[in-house]
Amino acid sequence: MAAISRRMFLMGSASLFPYLYLERLSVALRRYQVPVRQLPAAFEGFTILHLSDLHDKEFGTAGEELVALVRQEHFDVIAVTGDLVTGYRPALTPALELIASLRRATDRPVFAVLGNHDWRLERGWEFSQRLHGVGTRMLLNAAASIERRGERLWIAGVDDPITGRDRLDLALAETDPREPRVLLTHSPMLFPQATRLGLDLLLAGHTHGGQIRLPVVGAAYVPRIGFFPPWDYGLYRNGNTTLIVSGGLGESGLPIRINIRPELALVTLIRATGSPDGSPLPA
């Protein structure tokens, strides 16, 4: 096989580097609609801004680029599903400034759970307190209700499943299974349990969509989960339960993304019509 010329190598590099720059720093805004059985009319169109896995990354001063991206969008709450820092040498400032900026710019409540990197070096409680200080409602095996016109929706959260801190029983203890329930979890691997318990929606992160995403295959490997994980990115449905796995905003390990841009997601709940006997809704 003929050796590649220096000219061809330089031309290839010149086209590759802008692509890699775009993949790491050009943020996509994904939109999902999730059908929810027996969704009260008061929550028709209820929209969640979902972000995950910042990993110390900065998008302009105090996250101004992300704020500009969503400032004109309609959403009701902000959900954060962990790994805002990189655990080896965590820099708390990018995450804290981003959350504070989103709160100021949108005046929307923020609910959050922690991920495995947030707990590395056992600094999770400190980080949780700092997030609370900038207006975040931490849901570490707990739930909060949102009320509208006499109707109620629950947002529950588990502490990090990767490090074994999740207690789904505690997170759901005060919720009412007759009302819509959304679960925030860093790891998508709680999907089977959530389906058995009849949760309506799970929002998860951790996978980064593989970070290097292969055509057809998707994520070949996700740390702490393994090779070819069953739920690596995007929307999945099992019965009446929907899982959305974020591709995340940042990176861990190598500062590179291929075929999976950083992203924010807008997840809108819509009323679904299912059969009264509880059979699965159509995908």
Secondary structure, DSSP 8 states (H G I E B T S, - for coil): -----HHHHHHHHHHHHHHHHHHHH--EEEEEEEEEET--GGGTT-EEEEE---TT--SSGGGHHHHHHHTTS--SEEEEES--S-TTS---HHHHHHHHHHHHHH---EEEE--HHHHGGG-HHHHHHHHHHTTEEE-SSEEEEEEETTEEEEEEE---TTTT---HHHHHTT--TTS-EEEE-S-GGGHHHHHHTT-SEEEE-SSGGGSBEETTTEESEETTTEES-SS-SEEEEETTEEEEE---SS-SSSS--BS---EEEEEEEEEE---TT------
